[in-house]
Amino acid sequence: MASQEIETLASALARLPGLGPRSARRAVLWLVKRRETALAQLVGALVEVQEKLVECAVCGNVDTRDPCGICADPRRDQRALCVVEDVADLWALDRAKLFTGRYHVLGGRLSALEGVRPEDLTIDKLIGRMEAGGIDEVVLAMNATLEGQTTAHYIAERLEGYPVRITQLAHGLPVGGELDYLDEGTLAQALRARRPMA
Amino acid sequence: MPIDRVTLSHFRNHTESQLDGTRHFNLLVGENGAGKTNVLEALSLFAPGRGLRRAALVEMAKSGGTGGFAVSALLDCRDGSDPVRLGTGTRSDRPGRRLVQINGANASAIGLGEWLATSWLTPAMDGLFTDSAGARRRYIDRLALALDPGHARHASRYETALRERNRLLDGEMEPDSSWMDAVETQLASHGSSLAAGRATLVEQLTSELSLLPDHPFARPALTYVAGGPVEQGELARELRLQRMRDRAARRTLTGPHRDELEVLMAGKQMPAASCSTGEQKAMLIAITLAHAELAARGRPGMLLLDEVAAHLDPVRRMALFERLRAGEAQVWMTGTELAPFDAIAGEAAVWRVISGRVERAG
């Protein structure tokens, strides 16, 4: 039976996504055995992040500085803006290193049932960025869920009248996917979104 | 036979039951509560969905067992090749998750539908014509899903979008009009696909039923009555137009959630709900058989009929057996006694079901 402190650490780790009690105990044991090296390093990193963690006032990204590394980067294309639901989506898109513009994190998606209203999202801030000008294209990168697509339609309508091109991520055939494995809904989307061969 | 070597382990009241040597007709005979319908329910899990009782998976595991259950069978595709092994069940560490295996490889429940078309009729469906319109919509959605797996996705997305719109209509403040536009776009897109799927199903059933005589089975005439415009653009326009009215009613009054399946008895032109219990049952049987014919095109079929024979007079019972004999689908029937099945007992595989055990009896 471990001491109270170790149990507290294990139960805190167990709550991390993808971990659970069993993996948490294993991680604690691993850390305890490497008290001077790995544990000290982990504690230092955690403290540093906790002290410096801020939300970017421009885009809503989470970083240790404000504006965040992406907004502050002069090499980024200021004319393109990609709107995402959550920080996790921003990180996923940015890992791919394909989008060279900047981002805007909504902080969720519209859902009347869950009580998430337009004013709960950073939509006014997005309109503010439009008002400030200098943006040519807004990419709506919402999830392909019902709520995500509703949110995309909503934003598209709110951005009507601004001189920007509004685009949306394509839905359909996954890369490496085989046609005969796809369900008909996905195939129909892919067919609707077909484009001329380059 | 399409389905053979059926095993149930830790399923409901069956600890380990095996049914070998199946035939075109398969009869399960036993007292009430012996576990006959449980065998049919186990077989119904070879179709996508929740089975013929619409029960939760955890309820299917045998109480006092490990917490998981397994059902398997061999499927003969009658093309000369080796039979396909179908298996489904849950594991004790994740009793709420349905696992499906086809020839030993993990597969999706939807994938089962590619191998086998399963249709069923149970006493719980007897009140379908007098039940709510919602029960009939669920019924035709299940039939449509067996023919087109994509139907389920439109049904569930429509349902979610509808609840979103109703919540907006029911709010204290006037709903945000851009938000309404966005929700209605989704509603119209999935709603029109849902309505088209239902209309197609009713059309196909109608053409299948039209080939049948009016006797001895009352023949149903089906009409799909759309609860709103079916075409996507028109549905979107109608929703937009009716916002004021819907706001006053605090819910959406147009769309496929208001669809109705009207059923008349073809010979008498009488609403099904006003027909006798026996006539209603006969019409349900006619629809079930017509659907089984549609579903089994291009794949083996299996028809599960729970307590059907007992409700029919001898003339209709014989007519039912004749139709089932002529059909492609393998038939599984239950009854408390063997007597109503006398006419087919000679050609059928018969099992006695006694408190969760099965014994071959003929």
Interface residues (C-beta under 8 A of the other chain):
Chain A: L110 S111 A112 L113 R117 P118 L146 E147 Q149 T150 T151 A152 H153 Y154 E157 R158 D183 E184 G185 A188
Chain B: I110 D148 P149 G150 R153 H154 R157 T160 A161 R163 E164 R165 R167 L168 G171 D176 S178 W179 D181 A182 V183 T185 Q186
